[in-house]
Amino acid sequence: MNPTVSASPAVSASPAVSASPAVTGPVIVTGTDTGVGKTIVTAALTAVAKARRLRVAVLKPAQTGMAPGSTEETDVETVIRLAQPHDAVTLASFPDPLAPATAARVAGRPAVALDDVIAAVHGLAAVNDLVLVEGAGGLLVPMGVDGWTVADLAGAVGASLVVVVRAGLGTLNHTALTLEALDRRRLTAVVVIGAWPARPELVHRTNLADLPGTLAGVVPEGVGAWTPTAFRAAAPTWLTPALHGSATAFDDR
């Protein structure tokens, strides 16, 4: 079943929807916080781009929160299960659920160097049409050596960004702060709601209308548990043409 994003007929929910040309090259998937749906959005981006016959690579600079012997999927494993990218790479993994630079220090392991991530992005870009880099937590989380962030990475490789945001209370402020930080760095971004509730309340509907930035996607909650076939078939309806999808609006559907 393919759930749709709905808004109350009493609410005019017509956010600015992206009409930009579809992205190629490196794209960084970041968020306003941890647990906002970055991995599922990365999988959706992968599925939709593949449906457009693009060769897609997914790069995770640092995976945290994976204790030895854990049977839980890593972020890259989730993307592989749902969308089967052509290439999928995790550069480092740390057991504690902390910011990557902190997790490396606590584990007594080398942190990830920005130059190594830049080299990995360039290497994957040489053989793929689209490289998706999934960050950890929010935009300014310390990722590795000398506290580099995904904002630093975006500037270094000329990447655009997808900012994954929550649907509920607090998202307007968190989204505005993230977009302001990107604008100050002259980095371009679009916004995707990472988990739209099956039964949206007034706060979700009004946030859909009031969300700052350019909305380029609304992903329903729970789709990570769908079969890969259902996920890939529905993914284009969640994203606008700027992200290779088919959605043109997210209102009163």
C-alpha positions in Angstrom: 0.0 0.0 0.0 1.3 3.4 -0.9 0.4 6.0 1.8 0.1 9.6 0.7 0.9 12.8 2.4 -2.4 14.4 3.4 -3.4 17.8 4.7 -6.7 18.8 6.2 -9.0 20.5 3.7 -9.2 23.3 6.2 -5.5 23.9 6.0 -3.9 25.4 2.9 -0.6 23.4 3.0 1.3 24.6 -0.1 5.0 24.9 0.8 7.5 26.0 -1.7 8.2 22.8 -3.7 11.4 22.5 -5.5 11.3 22.9 -9.3 15.1 22.9 -9.7 16.9 20.5 -12.2 17.6 17.1 -10.8 20.7 16.8 -8.7 23.8 14.9 -9.8 27.3 14.7 -8.4 27.9 14.5 -4.7 24.9 15.1 -2.5 25.2 15.0 1.3 22.2 13.8 3.3 22.2 15.6 6.7 19.5 16.4 9.2 18.4 18.7 11.9 19.1 16.0 14.6 19.7 12.3 15.0 16.9 9.9 14.3 15.1 12.1 11.8 15.1 9.6 9.0 18.4 10.2 7.1 19.0 6.6 6.2 15.5 6.0 4.9 15.7 9.2 2.8 19.1 8.1 1.5 17.5 4.8 0.5 14.6 6.6 -1.2 17.0 8.9 -3.1 19.0 5.8 -4.2 15.9 4.0 -5.4 14.5 6.9 -7.3 17.8 7.8 -9.0 18.3 4.1 -10.0 14.8 4.2 -11.6 16.1 7.1 -13.7 18.9 4.7 -14.8 21.6 6.5 -12.8 24.5 4.6 -11.3 24.4 5.4 -7.6 26.9 5.1 -4.8 26.3 5.5 -1.1 29.1 6.6 1.3 28.9 6.5 5.1 32.0 8.2 6.6 31.4 6.9 10.1 28.9 4.5 11.6 28.3 4.7 15.3 26.4 2.7 17.8 27.3 -0.7 16.5 28.6 -2.9 19.3 30.6 -6.0 18.5 28.3 -8.9 17.7 25.3 -6.7 17.1 22.7 -8.1 14.7 21.2 -4.7 14.0 21.5 -3.4 10.5 24.1 -0.7 9.8 22.8 2.4 7.9 24.5 1.2 4.7 23.0 -2.3 5.1 19.5 -0.7 5.4 20.1 1.2 2.2 21.4 -1.9 0.4 18.3 -3.9 1.6 15.8 -1.3 0.4 17.5 0.1 -2.7 20.6 -1.8 -3.8 23.0 1.0 -4.7 25.7 0.1 -7.2 28.4 0.9 -4.6 28.1 1.2 -0.8 30.9 2.0 1.5 31.3 2.6 5.3 34.8 4.1 6.1 34.7 3.5 9.8 32.5 2.0 12.5 32.5 2.7 16.3 30.6 0.9 19.0 29.2 3.7 21.1 26.2 5.8 20.0 28.0 9.1 20.1 29.2 11.8 17.7 31.7 10.1 15.4 34.7 12.1 16.6 33.7 11.3 20.2 33.0 7.7 19.5 36.4 7.2 18.0 38.1 8.8 21.1 36.1 6.7 23.5 36.9 3.6 21.6 40.6 4.4 21.4 40.5 4.2 17.6 41.7 6.6 14.9 39.0 9.2 13.9 38.1 9.6 10.3 40.2 12.2 8.4 38.4 14.7 6.2 41.0 14.1 3.4 40.1 10.4 3.4 36.4 11.1 3.0 37.1 13.6 0.2 39.2 11.0 -1.6 36.4 8.4 -1.2 33.9 10.8 -2.6 36.1 11.6 -5.6 36.8 7.9 -6.2 33.1 7.0 -6.2 32.2 9.9 -8.3 34.6 8.8 -11.0 32.5 5.6 -11.6 29.0 6.7 -10.6 26.5 9.3 -11.7 25.4 10.2 -8.2 27.2 9.9 -4.9 25.1 10.1 -1.7 27.0 10.8 1.5 25.0 10.1 4.7 26.2 12.1 7.7 25.7 11.5 11.4 23.3 13.5 13.5 23.0 17.1 12.4 25.0 19.5 10.2 27.6 20.5 12.7 28.3 17.3 14.5 32.1 16.6 14.8 32.8 13.8 12.4 36.5 13.2 12.8 40.0 14.5 13.0 40.1 18.2 14.1 36.3 18.2 14.4 35.4 18.5 10.7 31.7 18.5 9.9 29.6 17.5 6.9 29.3 21.3 6.2 33.1 21.3 5.8 32.9 18.2 3.6 30.2 19.8 1.4 32.4 22.9 0.9 35.4 20.8 0.1 33.7 18.6 -2.6 31.2 21.1 -4.0 28.2 19.0 -2.8 24.6 20.1 -2.5 22.7 19.0 0.6 19.4 17.3 1.5 18.3 18.4 5.0 16.1 15.7 6.6 13.7 17.2 9.1 11.0 16.1 11.6 7.3 16.7 10.9 6.4 17.6 14.5 6.7 20.3 17.0 10.1 22.1 17.0 11.0 21.4 13.4 10.4 25.0 12.2 13.2 26.4 14.5 15.6 23.4 13.9 15.1 23.6 10.2 15.6 27.4 10.1 18.8 27.2 12.1 20.2 24.5 9.9 19.4 26.4 6.7 20.8 29.6 8.1 24.1 27.8 8.9 24.2 26.5 5.3 23.4 29.9 3.8 26.2 31.5 5.8 28.6 29.0 4.2 27.0 29.6 0.7 25.9 26.0 0.5 22.7 25.0 -1.3 20.1 22.6 0.2 16.6 21.3 -0.1 14.4 19.9 2.7 12.8 16.5 3.0 10.5 15.5 5.9 11.8 12.2 7.0 8.8 10.5 8.6 5.3 11.9 7.9 2.8 10.3 10.3 0.1 8.0 9.1 -2.4 10.1 11.1 -1.2 13.7 10.9 -2.3 16.2 13.5 -2.8 19.9 13.3 0.9 20.6 14.2 2.1 18.4 11.3 -0.3 20.0 8.8 0.6 23.5 9.8 4.3 22.6 9.8 4.0 21.3 6.2 2.7 24.8 5.2 5.2 26.8 7.3 8.4 24.8 6.9 11.3 27.1 5.8 13.4 26.4 2.8 12.5 24.5 -0.4 10.6 21.3 0.2 11.7 18.5 -2.0 10.2 15.4 -0.4 7.9 14.0 2.2 8.6 10.3 3.2 5.9 8.4 5.1 6.8 6.9 8.5 7.4 3.2 8.7 8.4 2.6 5.1 11.8 1.1 6.2 9.8 -2.0 7.1 8.3 -2.3 3.6 9.4 -5.0 1.2 12.1 -3.7 -1.1 9.8 -4.0 -4.1 7.1 -1.9 -2.5 9.6 0.7 -1.3 11.2 1.1 -4.7 7.8 1.4 -6.4 6.5 4.1 -4.1 9.7 6.1 -3.6 9.2 8.4 -6.7 5.9 9.7 -5.2 7.7 10.9 -2.1 10.3 13.1 -3.8 10.1 16.0 -6.3 11.8 16.1 -9.7 14.7 18.0 -8.1 15.5 14.6 -6.4 14.6 12.6 -9.4 11.0 11.9 -8.1 7.6 12.5 -9.6 5.8 14.5 -6.8 4.9 18.1 -7.7 3.1 19.1 -4.5 2.4 18.0 -1.0 -1.1 19.3 -0.2 -4.6 17.9 0.0 -3.7 14.7 -1.7 
